Amino acid sequence: MNHSAIAVRYAKAFFATAKEKSLLDSLKTDIELVFSVCTESADFILLLESPIVQTSKKAQLISSIFNGKVNKLTLSFLMLITENKREIHIPGICRNFLGLTRKDQNKKSALLTTASEIDSKSIKKIEQLLGKELNATIELSTNIKPEIIGGLIVRLDDKQYDASIATQLNKIKQKLLESELK
């Protein structure tokens, strides 16, 4: 079976359970914790992917890591995934679950790239403008890339708006080269 299909199925099932039990916010926080452990700990990923470590030992280690830190329902879900030998899919399940919660709460993630750091007031203004335009709540993260020289790049879902000086200079360069060739 396709790896992403497995992750989507488990995420949808857990999302439906969270909605049904009115625990979406609490379980979202739990899944964010689990996902951060997945992204920040190479050892945890090695544990999940290891064919040598027995399933029972994996379940025991996962339980000791998250017991007392997450809701019992989340811990039971992680145990179910492990018992079904799908623990390798935990990062994908988390990613899909968080995507489902953002969609349910009408939130969109955007990445703002600038040449230098900008103040929080400007960031809030950009979030408001994007939110008004898209009729959604925007979760804006920032990135600094001095090589864009100035301007900004906004990436939202699979779309990108590039108003950087570096891109404008490249366009001018291309037009000059094309006109020179004629």
C-alpha angles and dihedrals in degrees: 000000000000112000094226092049090056092050092048093050094050092044092050092048093050091044091052090049092049091051093045093052093041090238099118097122094045094046091045088058089050093050090048088056093048091047092049089053088051093050097041102040119064089181091059091052090048088053092051093047098042114114089192098061111083119241092242091054091048090051091049092050094045089049092050091049097049105025109118092010099074137038115277089243091057091048091049089050091052090049091050091051090050095046089052089052092242097118091118086069096057094102091049092045090052092048092050093045092052089048091053092050092049090050092047091050092044093243125148128194120224134180119216115199120192135169093240137013116286128204123262091245090062091046091053090049091052090048090052094048093048091044092052092046094048097034090232142100110265123216101200123194122185135222129187119216113168090192091075085068095209144336120058146271121215119195117192120174104312096338128091130195109199116194096154123137091230091059092046090051091050091052091051090048091051092050091050092049091048093049090048091055094054 
